[in-house]
Amino acid sequence: MTKQTLDIVWLKRDIRLDDHAPLYNAELSSNPYLIIYIFETSIISHPDTSDRHLQFVYHSLLDMDNQLKYYNRSTTKFYAEAIEVFGYFEEHYQIGTVYSHEENGIQKTWQRDLEISRFFRKHGIVWKEYQRDGVIRGVKNRDGWDKNWYITMNQPIIENSFSKSSIAFSNPFPLPKNFLLRVQKYPKSFQPAGSTNAWKYLKSFCEKRGHFYHIHISKPRQSRESCGRISPYLAWGNLSIRQAYQFIKSHPNLESHKGARRGILTRLKWHCHFIQKFEVECAYEYRCINKGYELLQRDNSPDKLNAWKEGMTGYPMVDACMRAVKQTGWINFRMRAMLVSFLCHHLDQDWKNGVYHLAQLFLDYEPGIHYPQFQMQAGTTGINTVRIYNPVKQSIDHDTDGSFLLKWLPELQKIPVQYIHEPWKMTSIEQELYDFRISHDYPAPIVDLKESGKAARDKIWGHRKHPLVKQEQQRILRTHTRRQKTTD
Ligand SMILES: Cc1cc2nc3c(=O)[nH]c(=O)nc-3n(C[C@H](O)[C@H](O)[C@H](O)COP(=O)(O)OP(=O)(O)OC[C@H]3O[C@@H](n4cnc5c(N)ncnc54)[C@H](O)[C@@H]3O)c2cc1C
């Protein structure tokens, strides 16, 4: 019996219907095609992944299905290894072409891609991969990278159209019941998933929300409203960077808010800049960007690590940020940087001890940004200025009235505002007066900031003189420059 010919669009971090080259090219071909997403068992059990990511993906697919209904299409969702899925297709169909975006992911997904590529070659299956956003595969250095980025961003948006499908496909690897139960629920405290919501957020940012973007960007409370909040949509591909770039650039309401517009457009470039670093060396998930820092000895106290993870360090801004991100999946850049800085410098922990914890909590987890940024804040790149944040100063400067702290640390509500940033400074009489006991109602500070800050500075700057660190600096500069300023 002759097998039915079929093309496949393999969705990865590109769960949307517009500005989508794989879908566009599948539509151009005369073969019928299926749109698939694979919840890959070995990939989703990697320690970077959490239920909130899977829920976001699942609900993004439902949003896509809703839009595809008219065309008698929907995404086919598999629960299996990619090799099993393509093995099944190969056995039962004549696969023409598989279309996908390039995945700028972790080592594990890269190795899976190599395995799939070998499989396709063996069976004469064509795999067409398209560039994801402004990230270029196979570059050896950054010559001409910026120029290319602008060219890509200014190219016309791909306007996808869809034919009606008549394929009847019976899924041999459907989502198991227990997995469905995990992903079907969607906590209200997270940003809602899918392209429809992505556009709502992007529009509200441009129309009004983002007009004071650059003024509030460092403030943990105000930034929740005035930042773009498009990161989960970009990370899972509900929006392309080009869609966001062109929409923001030409939005009339931002004409008179040039600081805001410039600020967010610059960061869209940083998005690709960081992923490009990771695309060149995805081993940054496991090892220091500057290998010389692998030799740095850390205290790695498990109690301190746990206190950080639980938001119980006794430093209100650290604890409020950790609890906010646990509950909502988002905090602003500065506070992410502060959390990592506190972990690695003040608590003297190896960055690897905390990197998956935050990866799991960030709804916008994007490996290409997460690992390089984490290491920048941990001071293990050897080329960036090491910034050791003082959480009390951050708190006083950026949440002066303590409203963010009070939202996330209700136990501090009893105490006068003047002590909110440093509750341990209350005398025992005051503690009695306000019925608030430090170490009982809220932890005492886990470290002495002055001492831990000095020790950290001596350690990290001292290590910069190590010959291996210096040698590595040269290699990193050759590969990843032009360097960019990426603080707020
Ligand atoms: C330790 C650490 C880990 C991080 N992990 C992630 C991550 O996993 N995923 C992620 O998207 N961002 C990450 N960031 C970068 C940044 O904090 C978030 O992109 C930003 O807070 C997202 O909110 P927004 O969409 O409102 O950003 P906006 O300020 O509105 O910016 C718009 C977009 O630009 C990009 N962007 C903004 N700031 C940066 C930056 N500093 N570097 C690179 N791209 C940027 C993001 O795609 C963002 O959505 C991390 C930062 C740090 C310090």
The ligand as an SDF file (V2000), in Angstrom:
LIG
                    3D

 53 58  0  0  0  0  0  0  0  0999 V2000
   19.5780   36.5610   36.4050 C   0  0  0  0  0  0  0  0  0  0  0  0
   18.6730   37.0000   35.2800 C   0  0  0  0  0  0  0  0  0  0  0  0
   17.9580   36.0490   34.5900 C   0  0  0  0  0  0  0  0  0  0  0  0
   17.1300   36.4300   33.5440 C   0  0  0  0  0  0  0  0  0  0  0  0
   16.4240   35.4570   32.8820 N   0  0  0  0  0  0  0  0  0  0  0  0
   15.6170   35.8000   31.8600 C   0  0  0  0  0  0  0  0  0  0  0  0
   14.8800   34.7940   31.1670 C   0  0  0  0  0  0  0  0  0  0  0  0
   14.9580   33.5830   31.4700 O   0  0  0  0  0  0  0  0  0  0  0  0
   14.0620   35.2130   30.1380 N   0  0  0  0  0  0  0  0  0  0  0  0
   13.9730   36.5220   29.7750 C   0  0  0  0  0  0  0  0  0  0  0  0
   13.2210   36.8450   28.8430 O   0  0  0  0  0  0  0  0  0  0  0  0
   14.6810   37.4790   30.4030 N   0  0  0  0  0  0  0  0  0  0  0  0
   15.4930   37.1660   31.4440 C   0  0  0  0  0  0  0  0  0  0  0  0
   16.1980   38.1610   32.0850 N   0  0  0  0  0  0  0  0  0  0  0  0
   16.2140   39.5250   31.5430 C   0  0  0  0  0  0  0  0  0  0  0  0
   15.1240   40.4900   32.0490 C   0  0  0  0  0  0  0  0  0  0  0  0
   15.0880   40.5290   33.4300 O   0  0  0  0  0  0  0  0  0  0  0  0
   13.7500   40.1660   31.4940 C   0  0  0  0  0  0  0  0  0  0  0  0
   13.8260   40.0080   30.0920 O   0  0  0  0  0  0  0  0  0  0  0  0
   12.7310   41.2550   31.7470 C   0  0  0  0  0  0  0  0  0  0  0  0
   12.6320   41.5170   33.1120 O   0  0  0  0  0  0  0  0  0  0  0  0
   11.3880   40.8200   31.1860 C   0  0  0  0  0  0  0  0  0  0  0  0
   10.3640   41.7240   31.4620 O   0  0  0  0  0  0  0  0  0  0  0  0
    9.6900   42.6140   30.3150 P   0  0  0  0  0  0  0  0  0  0  0  0
    9.1570   41.7850   29.2280 O   0  0  0  0  0  0  0  0  0  0  0  0
    8.7320   43.5170   31.0080 O   0  0  0  0  0  0  0  0  0  0  0  0
   10.9500   43.4170   29.7990 O   0  0  0  0  0  0  0  0  0  0  0  0
   11.0850   44.8130   29.0870 P   0  0  0  0  0  0  0  0  0  0  0  0
   11.9680   45.6440   29.9310 O   0  0  0  0  0  0  0  0  0  0  0  0
    9.7750   45.3630   28.7060 O   0  0  0  0  0  0  0  0  0  0  0  0
   11.9310   44.4370   27.7770 O   0  0  0  0  0  0  0  0  0  0  0  0
   11.3320   43.8870   26.6050 C   0  0  0  0  0  0  0  0  0  0  0  0
   12.0250   42.6100   26.2380 C   0  0  0  0  0  0  0  0  0  0  0  0
   13.4190   42.8260   26.0430 O   0  0  0  0  0  0  0  0  0  0  0  0
   14.1600   41.6990   26.4990 C   0  0  0  0  0  0  0  0  0  0  0  0
   15.0300   42.0970   27.6050 N   0  0  0  0  0  0  0  0  0  0  0  0
   14.7750   43.0270   28.5600 C   0  0  0  0  0  0  0  0  0  0  0  0
   15.8310   43.1470   29.3780 N   0  0  0  0  0  0  0  0  0  0  0  0
   16.7580   42.2780   28.9350 C   0  0  0  0  0  0  0  0  0  0  0  0
   18.0670   41.9670   29.3610 C   0  0  0  0  0  0  0  0  0  0  0  0
   18.6420   42.5700   30.3870 N   0  0  0  0  0  0  0  0  0  0  0  0
   18.7390   41.0290   28.6830 N   0  0  0  0  0  0  0  0  0  0  0  0
   18.1960   40.4130   27.6240 C   0  0  0  0  0  0  0  0  0  0  0  0
   16.9570   40.6870   27.1630 N   0  0  0  0  0  0  0  0  0  0  0  0
   16.2550   41.6060   27.8100 C   0  0  0  0  0  0  0  0  0  0  0  0
   13.1370   40.6700   26.9680 C   0  0  0  0  0  0  0  0  0  0  0  0
   12.8320   39.8150   25.9140 O   0  0  0  0  0  0  0  0  0  0  0  0
   11.9470   41.5320   27.3120 C   0  0  0  0  0  0  0  0  0  0  0  0
   10.7340   40.8480   27.2450 O   0  0  0  0  0  0  0  0  0  0  0  0
   17.0370   37.7970   33.1610 C   0  0  0  0  0  0  0  0  0  0  0  0
   17.7560   38.7540   33.8720 C   0  0  0  0  0  0  0  0  0  0  0  0
   18.5650   38.3650   34.9150 C   0  0  0  0  0  0  0  0  0  0  0  0
   19.3340   39.3930   35.6800 C   0  0  0  0  0  0  0  0  0  0  0  0
  1  2  1  0
  2  3  1  0
  2 52  2  0
  3  4  2  0
  4  5  1  0
  4 50  1  0
  5  6  2  0
  6  7  1  0
  6 13  1  0
  7  8  2  0
  7  9  1  0
  9 10  1  0
 10 11  2  0
 10 12  1  0
 12 13  2  0
 13 14  1  0
 14 15  1  0
 14 50  1  0
 15 16  1  0
 16 17  1  0
 16 18  1  0
 18 19  1  0
 18 20  1  0
 20 21  1  0
 20 22  1  0
 22 23  1  0
 23 24  1  0
 24 25  2  0
 24 26  1  0
 24 27  1  0
 27 28  1  0
 28 29  2  0
 28 30  1  0
 28 31  1  0
 31 32  1  0
 32 33  1  0
 33 34  1  0
 33 48  1  0
 34 35  1  0
 35 36  1  0
 35 46  1  0
 36 37  1  0
 36 45  1  0
 37 38  2  0
 38 39  1  0
 39 40  1  0
 39 45  2  0
 40 41  1  0
 40 42  2  0
 42 43  1  0
 43 44  2  0
 44 45  1  0
 46 47  1  0
 46 48  1  0
 48 49  1  0
 50 51  2  0
 51 52  1  0
 52 53  1  0
M  END
$$$$
